[in-house]
């Protein structure tokens, strides 16, 4: 099992809750997903913000942090939408901002006149780190909290559905 996931393949209360939600009217399921997203997004943004050490990580990973909620899954996303102030898409720098890069790596660029030249990458992304700097540690910490929010909103929706939608 990979870190950062909660498996419902084993017999668990989470699985039972998911099965029970299938019998609930669509309006109650919509309420569950909306309430979960509304409460999970601040948790995800807070966790990523606490781990960003550089402005690049802040702009590329924290400012693009989003939560998506479906009936069966909760998606924690970061680094996929938006652009940096330079116009570079955040998705281009998200991977090196998260995992670092070799500062001695040679990259090829073009001058304003169009002449190609090589330069070193430098330490803008920090040293390589297998476990990640921002998103992966934030996911490990926030998944239990977000799962708790999802369970609470699902139970609340089930109780409302059984009471007749009051």
C-alpha positions as CSV (number, residue, x, y, z in Angstrom):
1,X,0.0,0.0,0.0
2,X,1.3,3.4,-0.9
3,X,1.5,6.1,1.7
4,X,-1.1,8.8,1.5
5,X,-4.1,6.5,0.8
6,X,-6.8,4.9,2.8
7,X,-7.9,1.6,1.4
8,X,-11.6,0.6,1.6
9,X,-10.9,-2.9,0.3
10,X,-10.7,-4.3,3.8
11,X,-13.8,-4.6,5.9
12,X,-14.0,-1.2,7.6
13,X,-16.6,1.3,8.9
14,X,-15.6,3.6,6.0
15,X,-16.6,1.0,3.5
16,X,-19.9,0.4,5.2
17,X,-20.5,4.1,5.2
18,X,-19.8,4.3,1.5
19,X,-22.2,1.4,0.8
20,X,-24.9,3.1,2.9
21,X,-24.5,6.4,1.0
22,X,-25.5,4.6,-2.2
23,X,-29.0,4.2,-0.8
24,X,-29.3,7.9,0.1
25,X,-31.2,10.2,-2.3
26,X,-29.0,12.2,-4.8
27,X,-29.7,15.5,-3.0
28,X,-28.2,14.1,0.2
29,X,-25.1,12.8,-1.7
30,X,-24.7,16.3,-3.2
31,X,-24.8,17.8,0.2
32,X,-22.1,15.4,1.4
33,X,-19.7,16.2,-1.4
34,X,-20.3,20.0,-1.1
35,X,-19.8,20.0,2.6
36,X,-16.8,17.8,2.4
37,X,-15.1,20.0,-0.2
38,X,-15.9,23.2,1.7
39,X,-14.3,21.8,4.9
40,X,-11.4,19.9,3.3
41,X,-10.0,22.6,1.1
42,X,-8.9,24.8,4.1
43,X,-7.2,21.8,5.7
44,X,-5.3,21.0,2.5
45,X,-4.3,24.6,1.9
46,X,-3.2,25.0,5.5
47,X,-1.1,21.8,5.4
48,X,0.7,22.8,2.2
49,X,1.2,26.4,3.3
50,X,2.9,25.2,6.5
51,X,5.5,23.2,4.6
52,X,6.4,25.7,1.8
53,X,9.9,27.0,2.5
54,X,10.5,29.1,-0.6
55,X,8.6,31.6,-2.7
56,X,8.7,29.2,-5.6
57,X,7.0,26.4,-3.6
58,X,4.5,28.9,-2.3
59,X,3.6,30.1,-5.9
60,X,3.7,26.7,-7.7
61,X,2.4,24.4,-5.0
62,X,0.4,26.2,-2.3
63,X,-1.4,28.8,-4.5
64,X,-2.5,26.0,-6.8
65,X,-3.7,23.6,-4.1
66,X,-7.3,22.4,-4.8
67,X,-9.6,19.7,-3.4
68,X,-12.0,17.7,-5.6
69,X,-14.7,15.6,-4.1
70,X,-16.6,12.8,-5.9
71,X,-18.9,10.2,-4.4
72,X,-16.2,7.7,-4.1
73,X,-13.0,9.7,-3.9
74,X,-11.4,12.9,-2.6
75,X,-8.7,14.3,-4.8
76,X,-5.9,16.5,-3.3
77,X,-4.3,18.4,-6.2
78,X,-1.5,20.9,-6.4
79,X,0.7,22.4,-9.1
80,X,-1.7,21.8,-11.9
81,X,-3.5,25.1,-12.6
82,X,-2.4,28.7,-13.0
83,X,0.7,30.5,-14.0
84,X,3.6,32.1,-12.1
85,X,4.2,35.9,-12.5
86,X,6.7,35.1,-15.2
87,X,4.0,33.5,-17.3
88,X,5.4,30.0,-16.8
89,X,2.7,27.4,-16.1
90,X,2.8,26.1,-12.5
91,X,2.7,22.6,-13.9
92,X,6.1,23.1,-15.5
93,X,7.9,23.9,-12.2
94,X,5.7,21.8,-9.8
95,X,7.7,18.6,-10.0
96,X,11.2,20.2,-9.3
97,X,9.6,22.5,-6.7
98,X,8.3,19.5,-4.9
99,X,11.2,17.1,-5.3
100,X,14.2,19.4,-5.9
101,X,16.7,19.2,-8.8
102,X,20.4,18.7,-9.3
103,X,21.9,22.2,-9.3
104,X,24.7,21.2,-11.7
105,X,22.4,20.0,-14.4
106,X,23.1,21.7,-17.7
107,X,20.1,23.2,-19.4
108,X,19.9,24.8,-22.8
109,X,18.3,28.2,-23.3
110,X,18.1,30.8,-26.0
111,X,19.2,34.4,-25.8
112,X,16.8,37.2,-26.8
113,X,18.6,37.2,-30.1
114,X,17.9,33.5,-30.5
115,X,21.4,32.2,-30.0
116,X,21.4,28.9,-28.0
117,X,23.6,28.6,-24.9
118,X,24.0,26.3,-21.9
119,X,23.9,27.2,-18.2
120,X,23.7,25.4,-14.9
121,X,20.2,25.0,-13.3
122,X,21.5,26.4,-9.9
123,X,19.8,26.0,-6.5
124,X,16.4,27.6,-7.3
125,X,14.7,24.2,-6.6
126,X,16.8,23.0,-3.7
127,X,18.6,19.7,-3.5
128,X,16.8,16.5,-4.6
129,X,14.5,14.9,-2.0
130,X,12.8,11.6,-2.6
131,X,9.9,12.1,-0.1
132,X,9.0,15.5,-1.4
133,X,9.1,18.9,0.2
134,X,5.5,20.2,0.4
135,X,2.7,18.2,-1.2
136,X,3.6,14.6,-0.2
137,X,4.2,15.4,3.5
138,X,1.1,17.6,3.5
139,X,-0.9,14.7,2.1
140,X,0.3,12.3,4.7
141,X,-0.8,14.7,7.5
142,X,-4.1,15.9,6.0
143,X,-5.6,12.6,4.7
144,X,-6.7,11.4,8.2
145,X,-8.2,14.9,9.0
146,X,-10.0,15.1,5.6
147,X,-11.3,11.5,6.0
148,X,-12.7,12.5,9.4
149,X,-14.5,15.5,7.8
150,X,-15.9,13.3,5.1
151,X,-17.2,10.7,7.6
152,X,-18.8,13.4,9.8
153,X,-20.6,15.0,6.8
154,X,-21.7,11.7,5.5
155,X,-23.2,10.7,8.9
156,X,-24.9,14.0,9.1
157,X,-26.4,13.6,5.6
158,X,-27.5,10.0,6.5
159,X,-29.2,11.2,9.7
160,X,-30.9,14.0,7.8
161,X,-32.1,11.6,5.1
162,X,-33.5,9.2,7.7
163,X,-35.3,12.0,9.5
164,X,-37.0,13.0,6.3
165,X,-34.7,15.8,5.2
166,X,-35.2,18.2,8.1
